[in-house]
Structures are given as structure tokens and as C-alpha cells.
């Protein structure tokens, strides 16, 4: 089939944006504002599905960290993400939301939320505005790669089609939550064109531990809060962080675990396992716990003794029984030490399909500073397709918006250079 072209040659350049998440929608908006014709393609029947689901528990849009702190959240890609944020940072994102009639507020944790905590009104208003501005949406169009003539190929309900575009922005997400569209199916198409793609890995994810049947059936879903994680940086510097987590039937997850997931995931890849050390009783001194637990308990059971002398009940008590043998449970100093330095031995990450986000993707070295693929001039990429990761808390979403904005300006500059 001949490649379709949405407009004739006299029209403004036509840009194909592939992917209807925040990065793709922001790219489309930026390109359309520059007077370019924009066709946005998405594999699903509607756009922004992952964005909507992420906002179900309260839409965490961005974070109020100062910019010098904000950029440190991007692990080994701080410099690259900082370049995106220079033109579209957290303040710009809040101003953009305000332009859609959505006011935001800063929560006690520093996270920024829409005033109604919902994603749906923001997305509806955004898509409506994009349509009014002239962005053309093509849903149920799954990108298949390029044909032999370098036209874009799409699978549609009416059969495969080829589309010509003057430039392309790829923004199809990573590999998490595939039922919402981020299934990583684009990896093979890029690799077939010799584009360097790092394997997609789970990020902001839970981990398997392998609990006993008793713990898995009776305590799955039980929260541990507050707790403090202790670890050492690669240079040996001791670090700690307070937060919350929750036991699952297979292991552990939660905001504190998600924040540390890159380090834990990499340790498992290197050593075959990782140990997450948590203080289950922050604010209590180990020596005091040992002293109180050393008191004679008489006819009281150990569980009752733990409750009376240390306030240890429920899931915390169950965890002690999970890892300590009979001799250790008779040693008050050992119990106190375990409560203050509880070793969660992690076997593996949970599957990428369950992760909040993913790491890996198109390596930054395969892109120029404007996010254009070095191997394919005129093809740009943004969002979770790129090899970076960030913790939850608004950092991930902000960088997706910012990368779409940055890639769109890359397209604009590239087209301007070609026309001179």
C-alpha cells in the first residue's frame, strides 16, 4: 500500500507523534503551538490510560523540591534530565496545569497534587484543548516500525497502513503496566534498525522474599510504618531513610522499597540476592529494648512478653518468628538487634508488568542533545522509552512531560536547520 500523507506538500510539515501518554501529548502540544501539523497515534482506544490509573489514588503531578535537589532524583542520568528541566520544570508544569483550569497544592510531603486530587479532569481538558488546536488523534494504531521505504507502519482495525511524516516523535512508554499500552513492543523494531536499547527492567517495584505459608496467608497486606532503611552507598557512606512499606504474599513493596529499588535490583543482578535492612522500631534504642526484654517473663508467653516490654505485636512479632530460631528467640539481645536491623533477604524483583515504571530503553548515547536518534535523523524519542529512571513522588511524571517538551523543540530546531 502506498504511504499515506495526511496533507499535501504545500501544507506545513507533518509530524507523527507515536504514543498518547504525557510525553507524547506534551510533544504534540508544543509542536502544534509552533504551527506544525501534528498527527498523534496510539495503540489503545484512548490516550493517557496509564496517566489516569496513576492518578486513582491521588494524582501526584510533580514535587516542590528546589531544582538543585530535584535533579538529583534521576540516579545516573541527572545531567541529561536537568537539560530537559531547564525549559520545563516543576513550576512550569504547575503553570501549565493552571492554564487548563487545574489548580495545584503542595502536600505535607512536598508532593504536588491537583486541588481535586484527580487525573481525569486534567486529561479530559488537555485532550479537548489539543483537538481544538488541531492535533489529529488516531487511536487503535499500533506502531510496527518502518517499511523498506522508511515510512511508518501501523497495524489498525482495518489492516496495516504506511504513513509518511516529515519528523517523528516516539513516546510509547516503557514496559510496565502493559495492559494500559506500555508493553515495550517497540524494542524489537528499534533493535532491527541497530538502535542501542538497554533491556527494560522493573523500577519502583516490589520484591520476592519467599515467606512461610503462615506469614504469607496471615500477614499479606500488613503495613510496616514507620520504618527506617539503612544501607551504604558505593563509596561506603552510611545512609538511612524513613518511610513505609507493606508485606505481600510473596515479599515486600511500598514507597520506601520503591525508592530503593534501583539499588536493590542492581544488587540482585550482581550478587544473586539483596538484603534490605530495616529498623522496625525507629525511636527505640537497641540497648533499652534488650534490657526490657531481658526481664524475667515468668509464665508469660514470649508473644505477651514482646507486647508488654517492647510493644511488639502483629506483623513485627511474626517477622521475628520468621527469621529467628528457638535459641535466638531466647536471647533478648538478639531479638533487640533483629528488631533494629531486620534483614529482608530479597530474591528477585516482581515482574516488570507489575512495576510502577521501568528502567532501560533507548540509551542516551544513541541520542543527540535534542533527543534525536543519531542513527535516524528526524526521529526523536521521549518519556519512558529512554534509559533513565526516577522514584515516585512526581519526579517520574515531571521528566516525562519535560522530555516531550524538549523533543518537540528538537524537532522544531531540526526542521528550521533543514529549511535554511
C-alpha positions, 0 to 999 in steps of 0.5 A: 500500500502506498504511504499515506500523507495526511496533507499535501506538500504545500501544507506545513510539515507533518509530524507523527507523534507515536504514543498518547501518554504525557510525553507524547501529548506534551510533544504534540502540544508544543509542536502544534503551538509552533504551527506544525501539523501534528498527527498523534497515534496510539495503540489503545482506544484512548490516550493517557490510560496509564496517566489516569490509573496513576492518578486513582489514588491521588494524582501526584503531578510533580514535587516542590523540591528546589531544582538543585535537589530535584535533579538529583532524583534521576540516579545516573542520568541527572545531567541529561534530565536537568537539560530537559528541566531547564525549559520545563520544570516543576513550576512550569508544569504547575503553570501549565496545569493552571492554564487548563483550569487545574489548580495545584497544592503542595502536600505535607510531603512536598508532593504536588497534587491537583486541588481535586486530587484527580487525573481525569479532569486534567486529561479530559481538558488537555485532550479537548484543548489539543483537538481544538488546536488541531492535533489529529488523534488516531487511536487503535494504531499500533506502531510496527516500525518502518517499511523498506521505504522508511515510512511508518507502519501501523497495524489498525482495525482495518489492516496495516497502513504506511504513513509518511511524516516529515519528523517523528516523535516516539513516546510509547512508554516503557514496559510496565503496566502493559495492559494500559499500552506500555508493553515495550513492543517497540524494542524489537523494531528499534533493535532491527534498525541497530538502535542501542536499547538497554533491556527494560527492567522493573523500577519502583517495584516490589520484591520476592522474599519467599515467606512461610505459608503462615506469614504469607496467608496471615500477614499479606497486606500488613503495613510496616510504618514507620520504618527506617532503611539503612544501607551504604552507598558505593563509596561506603557512606552510611545512609538511612531513610524513613518511610513505609512499606507493606508485606505481600504474599510473596515479599515486600513493596511500598514507597520506601522499597520503591525508592530503593529499588534501583539499588536493590535490583542492581544488587540482585543482578550482581550478587544473586540476592539483596538484603534490605535492612530495616529498623522496625522500631525507629525511636527505640534504642537497641540497648533499652529494648534488650534490657526490657526484654531481658526481664524475667517473663515468668509464665508469660508467653514470649508473644505477651512478653514482646507486647508488654516490654517492647510493644511488639505485636502483629506483623513485627512479632511474626517477622521475628518468628520468621527469621529467628530460631528457638535459641535466638528467640531466647536471647533478648539481645538478639531479638533487640538487634533483629528488631533494629536491623531486620534483614529482608533477604530479597530474591528477585524483583516482581515482574516488570508488568507489575512495576510502577515504571521501568528502567532501560530503553533507548540509551542516551548515547544513541541520542543527540542533545535534542533527543534525536536518534543519531542513527535516524535523523528526524526521529526523536524519542521521549518519556519512558522509552529512554534509559533513565529512571526516577522514584515516585513522588512526581519526579517520574511524571515531571521528566516525562512531560519535560522530555516531550517538551524538549523533543518537540523543540528538537524537532522544531530546531531540526526542521528550521536547520533543514529549511535554511 
